[in-house]
């Protein structure tokens, strides 16, 4: 996943917010944006569910990979694609239609 599309709007709004602050207070300010933190804020729920062996949404999800903290985000267009990905990833289907992931 590339976080450019998420971090870029924040990068564009940050200078505007800093200029408004300077106009109100007479003092400047410095800011920085970390793309990793912006992305984590966007997908933290999916990562948390994946760590518990659950899937958030059949359309897109974050899946565990081999390694201590390796993940991949995959989007599916329909239930057949979700089932195919689950099969390849070694998941077993639960009664509620969710998949249980193995690490």
Protein Blocks (a to p, Z undefined) as FASTA:
>chain_A
ZZklmmmmmmmmmmmmmmmmmmmnopacdddddfklmmmmmmmmmmmmmmnopafblkbc
cdddedjbbccddddfbfklmmmmmmmnopacdfkopacddZZ
